[in-house]
Amino acid sequence: MSDPDALALLPGEGLLISEHGAAGDTLERTQLIARDGRLLLAVLRHTDANATDDVETVGELPEAALDAVMRRYGKPLAPEVPEPKAALTLDGGAVVSTFRHLARFDVIARDYVYYRASADSDGLAALSVTVAAALRFLALRP
């Protein structure tokens, strides 16, 4: 993306959908940003040497990308999992949030992305690392 304003407004904006260790002592964060009717995906890198995140890439997602990814990988919430509060509201009324859940068969809690296309639709949840990888592919492909 060649929009210089997109890079200037990133700190503290958007929804963190994935965070994991990358090569070396680097922490890689993937953020979903809704701005001016566009859906952006930012990949940020953080090292102990820097006090702030360095923007690695910013890509614009196609209009229906998030809906398609969540319909492909998402499942309805289990009855014992409460519906997360909306953290990011998109222009079409869809809401996105993240939550951590420790399933009965897991040893470590996992991070999930929750998506509800509209108020009258059922929400879907998918592993955040899966959603982040799929959206990154769609946002950054030529």
C-alpha atoms as one frame of an Amber mdcrd trajectory, in Angstrom:
protein
   0.000   0.000   0.000   1.416   3.364  -0.933  -0.828   5.491   1.294   1.572
   7.297   3.695  -1.286   8.294   6.033  -2.078   4.617   6.597   1.299   4.115
   8.250   1.134   7.307  10.320  -2.100   6.393  12.107  -1.343   2.808  13.116
  -0.136   3.040  16.743  -2.969   2.161  19.124  -5.484   1.729  16.331  -7.265
  -1.410  15.221  -7.804  -4.856  16.645  -4.911  -7.176  17.444  -5.917 -10.524
  15.939  -2.660 -12.452  16.231   0.656 -12.206  18.028   3.517 -14.690  17.888
   7.275 -14.981  18.077   9.123 -14.622  14.787  12.775 -15.006  13.821  15.255
 -13.904  16.435  13.848 -11.907  19.344  11.083 -10.417  17.237   7.404 -10.385
  18.132   5.069 -10.220  15.133   1.642  -8.656  15.559  -1.198  -8.695  13.043
  -3.823  -5.961  13.342  -7.144  -5.499  11.603  -8.028  -1.845  10.984 -11.307
  -0.355   9.756 -10.809   3.143   8.388 -12.737   5.288   5.909 -14.778   2.369
   4.604 -11.658   0.274   4.002 -10.473  -2.817   5.825  -6.702  -2.863   6.318
  -4.365  -5.510   7.658  -1.124  -4.375   9.265   1.822  -6.574  10.190   3.951
  -5.026  12.930   7.296  -6.187  14.309   8.475  -5.487  17.828  11.935  -6.108
  19.254  13.342  -5.384  22.689  15.646  -2.821  21.082  12.669  -0.717  19.934
  10.125   0.771  22.295   7.524   0.915  19.509   6.322  -1.421  16.790   7.866
  -1.152  13.336   5.346  -1.388  10.509   6.385  -4.216   8.226   3.474  -4.154
   5.792   0.000  -2.718   5.391  -2.401  -4.208   2.902  -5.986  -3.507   1.953
  -8.374  -6.420   2.125 -11.009  -7.058  -0.534 -14.486  -6.076   0.640 -15.759
  -9.575   1.422 -12.469 -11.119   2.557 -13.135 -11.229   6.294 -16.620 -12.666
   5.800 -15.293 -15.341   3.414 -12.416 -16.335   5.722 -14.670 -16.583   8.766
 -17.287 -18.615   6.884 -14.526 -20.951   5.687 -12.727 -21.483   9.002 -15.223
 -20.355  11.655 -17.575 -22.453  13.734 -20.460 -21.369  15.972 -19.525 -20.688
  19.591 -19.880 -23.605  21.987 -22.759 -23.147  24.457 -20.381 -22.670  27.395
 -18.490 -19.811  25.679 -20.059 -16.371  26.244 -20.355 -14.085  23.224 -17.450
 -11.601  23.233 -18.159  -7.872  23.184 -17.627  -6.104  19.876 -14.137  -4.631
  19.647 -14.240  -3.442  16.032 -17.388  -2.511  14.129 -17.182  -2.526  10.341
 -19.130  -0.250   7.986 -21.651  -2.924   7.018 -22.576  -3.545  10.677 -20.389
  -6.614  11.139 -18.529  -6.887  14.432 -15.162  -8.461  15.141 -13.510  -9.249
  18.463 -10.980 -11.606  19.955 -11.100 -13.833  22.993  -9.040 -16.491  24.733
 -10.596 -19.837  25.591  -9.341 -22.893  27.410 -11.268 -25.876  26.120 -11.689
 -28.908  28.315  -9.223 -30.935  26.221  -6.541 -28.215  25.882  -3.617 -27.580
  28.216  -3.060 -23.987  27.093  -5.758 -21.447  26.251  -6.007 -20.495  22.577
  -6.788 -17.155  20.964  -9.826 -16.866  18.715 -11.338 -14.284  16.384 -15.096
 -13.840  16.715 -17.118 -12.452  13.787 -20.805 -11.664  13.471 -21.907 -10.423
  10.041 -25.080  -8.732  11.318 -27.190  -8.451  14.454 -29.542 -11.182  13.281
 -26.853 -13.657  12.186 -25.022 -16.256  14.237 -21.468 -15.457  15.225 -18.495
 -17.534  14.132 -15.213 -18.173  15.936 -11.922 -19.383  14.457  -8.353 -19.719
  15.702  -6.734 -16.312  15.411  -3.533 -17.643  13.861  -5.550 -19.255  11.047
  -7.588 -16.107  10.393  -4.479 -13.913  10.458  -2.639 -16.145   7.978  -5.570
 -16.257   5.550  -6.159 -12.505   5.717  -2.458 -11.800   5.350  -2.371 -13.889
   2.199  -5.362 -12.036   0.744  -4.146  -8.557   1.744  -0.570  -8.910   0.569
  -0.914 -10.889  -2.637  -0.075  -8.992  -5.819
